Amino acid sequence: MFTQDVVRKLWDESGKGNIAVWKDGAMTVVPPGYTGETDEKKPLVILKPLLLVLKYDFLDFALADEELLSTIEERIRAAGGMVTRAPRT
C-alpha cells in the first residue's frame, strides 16, 4: 500500500468516521470508538482523519507533508504492516 493512498482515504472519508487499515492493505471506514474485530480479524491500526488531515486546506498539501507521511508510515509499520511512499511524479 502507498502512504499517499492512505492520505487520500483519510481526506475523502473525513467526517464519516475513522479509517481501519487491515493487514491486506484494505482500508475501511469504522465508527468513532471502534476497536473491535470484523469477521474475526483485527485492523492493524485505526487512523483518525480529523486529527491527521483537518489542518490542511488542500489535499495536495497533505500529500506533500513529510511529517504526516512519516507519522502514518510509522504507525502502520509499528503494527506490523507494510507501507511505502509512491514515487513523486
Stockholm file with secondary structure:
# STOCKHOLM 1.0

chainA/1-89         MFTQDVVRKLWDESGKGNIAVWKDGAMTVVPPGYTGETDEKKPLVILKPLLLVLKYDFLDFALADEELLSTIEERIRAAGGMVTRAPRT
#=GR chainA/1-89 SS CBHHHHHHHHHHHTTTCEEEECTTSCEEEECTTCCSCBTTBCCSEEECHHHHHTTCSSHHHHHHCHHHHHHHHHHHHHTTCCCBCCCCC
#=GC SS_cons        CBHHHHHHHHHHHTTTCEEEECTTSCEEEECTTCCSCBTTBCCSEEECHHHHHTTCSSHHHHHHCHHHHHHHHHHHHHTTCCCBCCCCC
//
